[in-house]
Amino acid sequence: MAYSHSPDVRDVRLDPEVGHGTSPAGKKAGYRPTEVYNDRGQDRRSARELDRMVEEQRFTRARKDLERAFPRARVPDVDARKARPLPIPDSIRLPPSSRQRKARSVNKRTAQDQLPASGYKATAQLITEPENWSAVGAALTDVRGDAQHLDEKTRAHVQRIDRAIQTAEQNNDRGHVVYCAVTVPHELPVDAKNLPSTLQTGSRLDFDRFTMATHAIHELDPILGDTEVVFEMETTRGMYLGRSDSLDDTSHLLPRGMQWEVASTHQGRYRRPDGTLGRRTIVQLRDVTEG
């Protein structure tokens, strides 16, 4: 469906995860009827209410995590000096410094040393096997991200990945601003103010799937075209998968079931390693995921 300014646009809402891509390197957005979009949102709210009820039970911590629809955050309090707020819209985004990359790599290695073989294997399968990425993503979209509605085999696989990400989170001591590319089903309007309503300031978005992101926009250049926007996301969640400073790789895996608030939509600039500037439509998101 092409986006236009006709009255019919009120009958649909852009969902960033409609498409079933086979690559972690981006999301494929699409339109859903507004009624369906709202019903899916209500299903997620009901699942989060059940999660709150699970947390009130006298179960072991492991049992609670198995019974939850969405994974809980395991991030400790981040020192204000290590927080990373969203950049101001007019700023030029820069790749993370060598020091930042080394610090994240140290945390990554510490977490990997703590992972059981099953968690390491499940995460590796997700990010290296396109068919696994596609199948897990499609299954999570079908159930609105709720692990309790997955078949037993898929749920076990997904929750192993959840625990791997949580292990990384509990070893994290800093905030993140990360990026992913989102393909919309039409060319982008010249003015970001004319993007679909779900990408406008104040809107809420849900990511049912796992999300592969990066700490540097220029790493998305190979997949950015006329129909891609860049999500710029402020969070403390997820697992750093990138290198230190030896290779141009700052990949970062975000957990499923995340909630976001759109903070700004604008044309933004970023600097590449060769010194040239890029310009993209940027949608800034702030993590508002419930615990």
Secondary structure as a PSIPRED ss2 file (coil, helix, strand):
# PSIPRED VFORMAT (PSIPRED V4.0)

   1 M C   1.000  0.000  0.000
   2 A C   1.000  0.000  0.000
   3 Y C   1.000  0.000  0.000
   4 S C   1.000  0.000  0.000
   5 H C   1.000  0.000  0.000
   6 S C   1.000  0.000  0.000
   7 P H   0.000  1.000  0.000
   8 D H   0.000  1.000  0.000
   9 V H   0.000  1.000  0.000
  10 R H   0.000  1.000  0.000
  11 D H   0.000  1.000  0.000
  12 V E   0.000  0.000  1.000
  13 R E   0.000  0.000  1.000
  14 L E   0.000  0.000  1.000
  15 D E   0.000  0.000  1.000
  16 P C   1.000  0.000  0.000
  17 E C   1.000  0.000  0.000
  18 V C   1.000  0.000  0.000
  19 G C   1.000  0.000  0.000
  20 H C   1.000  0.000  0.000
  21 G C   1.000  0.000  0.000
  22 T C   1.000  0.000  0.000
  23 S C   1.000  0.000  0.000
  24 P C   1.000  0.000  0.000
  25 A C   1.000  0.000  0.000
  26 G C   1.000  0.000  0.000
  27 K E   0.000  0.000  1.000
  28 K E   0.000  0.000  1.000
  29 A C   1.000  0.000  0.000
  30 G E   0.000  0.000  1.000
  31 Y E   0.000  0.000  1.000
  32 R E   0.000  0.000  1.000
  33 P E   0.000  0.000  1.000
  34 T H   0.000  1.000  0.000
  35 E H   0.000  1.000  0.000
  36 V H   0.000  1.000  0.000
  37 Y H   0.000  1.000  0.000
  38 N H   0.000  1.000  0.000
  39 D H   0.000  1.000  0.000
  40 R H   0.000  1.000  0.000
  41 G H   0.000  1.000  0.000
  42 Q H   0.000  1.000  0.000
  43 D H   0.000  1.000  0.000
  44 R H   0.000  1.000  0.000
  45 R H   0.000  1.000  0.000
  46 S H   0.000  1.000  0.000
  47 A H   0.000  1.000  0.000
  48 R H   0.000  1.000  0.000
  49 E H   0.000  1.000  0.000
  50 L H   0.000  1.000  0.000
  51 D H   0.000  1.000  0.000
  52 R H   0.000  1.000  0.000
  53 M H   0.000  1.000  0.000
  54 V H   0.000  1.000  0.000
  55 E H   0.000  1.000  0.000
  56 E C   1.000  0.000  0.000
  57 Q C   1.000  0.000  0.000
  58 R C   1.000  0.000  0.000
  59 F C   1.000  0.000  0.000
  60 T C   1.000  0.000  0.000
  61 R H   0.000  1.000  0.000
  62 A H   0.000  1.000  0.000
  63 R H   0.000  1.000  0.000
  64 K H   0.000  1.000  0.000
  65 D H   0.000  1.000  0.000
  66 L H   0.000  1.000  0.000
  67 E H   0.000  1.000  0.000
  68 R C   1.000  0.000  0.000
  69 A C   1.000  0.000  0.000
  70 F C   1.000  0.000  0.000
  71 P C   1.000  0.000  0.000
  72 R C   1.000  0.000  0.000
  73 A C   1.000  0.000  0.000
  74 R C   1.000  0.000  0.000
  75 V C   1.000  0.000  0.000
  76 P C   1.000  0.000  0.000
  77 D C   1.000  0.000  0.000
  78 V C   1.000  0.000  0.000
  79 D C   1.000  0.000  0.000
  80 A H   0.000  1.000  0.000
  81 R H   0.000  1.000  0.000
  82 K H   0.000  1.000  0.000
  83 A C   1.000  0.000  0.000
  84 R C   1.000  0.000  0.000
  85 P C   1.000  0.000  0.000
  86 L C   1.000  0.000  0.000
  87 P C   1.000  0.000  0.000
  88 I C   1.000  0.000  0.000
  89 P C   1.000  0.000  0.000
  90 D C   1.000  0.000  0.000
  91 S C   1.000  0.000  0.000
  92 I E   0.000  0.000  1.000
  93 R E   0.000  0.000  1.000
  94 L C   1.000  0.000  0.000
  95 P C   1.000  0.000  0.000
  96 P C   1.000  0.000  0.000
  97 S C   1.000  0.000  0.000
  98 S H   0.000  1.000  0.000
  99 R H   0.000  1.000  0.000
 100 Q H   0.000  1.000  0.000
 101 R H   0.000  1.000  0.000
 102 K H   0.000  1.000  0.000
 103 A H   0.000  1.000  0.000
 104 R H   0.000  1.000  0.000
 105 S H   0.000  1.000  0.000
 106 V H   0.000  1.000  0.000
 107 N H   0.000  1.000  0.000
 108 K H   0.000  1.000  0.000
 109 R H   0.000  1.000  0.000
 110 T H   0.000  1.000  0.000
 111 A H   0.000  1.000  0.000
 112 Q H   0.000  1.000  0.000
 113 D H   0.000  1.000  0.000
 114 Q H   0.000  1.000  0.000
 115 L C   1.000  0.000  0.000
 116 P C   1.000  0.000  0.000
 117 A H   0.000  1.000  0.000
 118 S H   0.000  1.000  0.000
 119 G H   0.000  1.000  0.000
 120 Y H   0.000  1.000  0.000
 121 K H   0.000  1.000  0.000
 122 A H   0.000  1.000  0.000
 123 T H   0.000  1.000  0.000
 124 A H   0.000  1.000  0.000
 125 Q H   0.000  1.000  0.000
 126 L H   0.000  1.000  0.000
 127 I H   0.000  1.000  0.000
 128 T H   0.000  1.000  0.000
 129 E C   1.000  0.000  0.000
 130 P H   0.000  1.000  0.000
 131 E H   0.000  1.000  0.000
 132 N H   0.000  1.000  0.000
 133 W H   0.000  1.000  0.000
 134 S H   0.000  1.000  0.000
 135 A H   0.000  1.000  0.000
 136 V H   0.000  1.000  0.000
 137 G H   0.000  1.000  0.000
 138 A H   0.000  1.000  0.000
 139 A H   0.000  1.000  0.000
 140 L H   0.000  1.000  0.000
 141 T H   0.000  1.000  0.000
 142 D H   0.000  1.000  0.000
 143 V C   1.000  0.000  0.000
 144 R C   1.000  0.000  0.000
 145 G C   1.000  0.000  0.000
 146 D C   1.000  0.000  0.000
 147 A H   0.000  1.000  0.000
 148 Q H   0.000  1.000  0.000
 149 H H   0.000  1.000  0.000
 150 L C   1.000  0.000  0.000
 151 D C   1.000  0.000  0.000
 152 E H   0.000  1.000  0.000
 153 K H   0.000  1.000  0.000
 154 T H   0.000  1.000  0.000
 155 R H   0.000  1.000  0.000
 156 A H   0.000  1.000  0.000
 157 H H   0.000  1.000  0.000
 158 V H   0.000  1.000  0.000
 159 Q H   0.000  1.000  0.000
 160 R H   0.000  1.000  0.000
 161 I H   0.000  1.000  0.000
 162 D H   0.000  1.000  0.000
 163 R H   0.000  1.000  0.000
 164 A H   0.000  1.000  0.000
 165 I H   0.000  1.000  0.000
 166 Q H   0.000  1.000  0.000
 167 T H   0.000  1.000  0.000
 168 A H   0.000  1.000  0.000
 169 E H   0.000  1.000  0.000
 170 Q H   0.000  1.000  0.000
 171 N C   1.000  0.000  0.000
 172 N C   1.000  0.000  0.000
 173 D C   1.000  0.000  0.000
 174 R C   1.000  0.000  0.000
 175 G C   1.000  0.000  0.000
 176 H E   0.000  0.000  1.000
 177 V E   0.000  0.000  1.000
 178 V E   0.000  0.000  1.000
 179 Y E   0.000  0.000  1.000
 180 C E   0.000  0.000  1.000
 181 A E   0.000  0.000  1.000
 182 V E   0.000  0.000  1.000
 183 T E   0.000  0.000  1.000
 184 V C   1.000  0.000  0.000
 185 P C   1.000  0.000  0.000
 186 H C   1.000  0.000  0.000
 187 E C   1.000  0.000  0.000
 188 L C   1.000  0.000  0.000
 189 P C   1.000  0.000  0.000
 190 V C   1.000  0.000  0.000
 191 D C   1.000  0.000  0.000
 192 A H   0.000  1.000  0.000
 193 K H   0.000  1.000  0.000
 194 N H   0.000  1.000  0.000
 195 L C   1.000  0.000  0.000
 196 P C   1.000  0.000  0.000
 197 S H   0.000  1.000  0.000
 198 T H   0.000  1.000  0.000
 199 L H   0.000  1.000  0.000
 200 Q C   1.000  0.000  0.000
 201 T C   1.000  0.000  0.000
 202 G C   1.000  0.000  0.000
 203 S C   1.000  0.000  0.000
 204 R E   0.000  0.000  1.000
 205 L E   0.000  0.000  1.000
 206 D E   0.000  0.000  1.000
 207 F E   0.000  0.000  1.000
 208 D C   1.000  0.000  0.000
 209 R C   1.000  0.000  0.000
 210 F C   1.000  0.000  0.000
 211 T E   0.000  0.000  1.000
 212 M E   0.000  0.000  1.000
 213 A E   0.000  0.000  1.000
 214 T E   0.000  0.000  1.000
 215 H C   1.000  0.000  0.000
 216 A C   1.000  0.000  0.000
 217 I H   0.000  1.000  0.000
 218 H H   0.000  1.000  0.000
 219 E H   0.000  1.000  0.000
 220 L H   0.000  1.000  0.000
 221 D H   0.000  1.000  0.000
 222 P H   0.000  1.000  0.000
 223 I H   0.000  1.000  0.000
 224 L C   1.000  0.000  0.000
 225 G C   1.000  0.000  0.000
 226 D C   1.000  0.000  0.000
 227 T C   1.000  0.000  0.000
 228 E E   0.000  0.000  1.000
 229 V E   0.000  0.000  1.000
 230 V E   0.000  0.000  1.000
 231 F E   0.000  0.000  1.000
 232 E E   0.000  0.000  1.000
 233 M E   0.000  0.000  1.000
 234 E E   0.000  0.000  1.000
 235 T E   0.000  0.000  1.000
 236 T C   1.000  0.000  0.000
 237 R C   1.000  0.000  0.000
 238 G C   1.000  0.000  0.000
 239 M E   0.000  0.000  1.000
 240 Y E   0.000  0.000  1.000
 241 L C   1.000  0.000  0.000
 242 G C   1.000  0.000  0.000
 243 R C   1.000  0.000  0.000
 244 S C   1.000  0.000  0.000
 245 D C   1.000  0.000  0.000
 246 S C   1.000  0.000  0.000
 247 L C   1.000  0.000  0.000
 248 D C   1.000  0.000  0.000
 249 D C   1.000  0.000  0.000
 250 T C   1.000  0.000  0.000
 251 S E   0.000  0.000  1.000
 252 H E   0.000  0.000  1.000
 253 L E   0.000  0.000  1.000
 254 L E   0.000  0.000  1.000
 255 P C   1.000  0.000  0.000
 256 R C   1.000  0.000  0.000
 257 G C   1.000  0.000  0.000
 258 M E   0.000  0.000  1.000
 259 Q E   0.000  0.000  1.000
 260 W E   0.000  0.000  1.000
 261 E E   0.000  0.000  1.000
 262 V E   0.000  0.000  1.000
 263 A E   0.000  0.000  1.000
 264 S E   0.000  0.000  1.000
 265 T E   0.000  0.000  1.000
 266 H E   0.000  0.000  1.000
 267 Q E   0.000  0.000  1.000
 268 G E   0.000  0.000  1.000
 269 R E   0.000  0.000  1.000
 270 Y E   0.000  0.000  1.000
 271 R E   0.000  0.000  1.000
 272 R C   1.000  0.000  0.000
 273 P C   1.000  0.000  0.000
 274 D C   1.000  0.000  0.000
 275 G C   1.000  0.000  0.000
 276 T C   1.000  0.000  0.000
 277 L E   0.000  0.000  1.000
 278 G E   0.000  0.000  1.000
 279 R E   0.000  0.000  1.000
 280 R E   0.000  0.000  1.000
 281 T E   0.000  0.000  1.000
 282 I E   0.000  0.000  1.000
 283 V E   0.000  0.000  1.000
 284 Q E   0.000  0.000  1.000
 285 L E   0.000  0.000  1.000
 286 R E   0.000  0.000  1.000
 287 D E   0.000  0.000  1.000
 288 V C   1.000  0.000  0.000
 289 T C   1.000  0.000  0.000
 290 E C   1.000  0.000  0.000
 291 G C   1.000  0.000  0.000
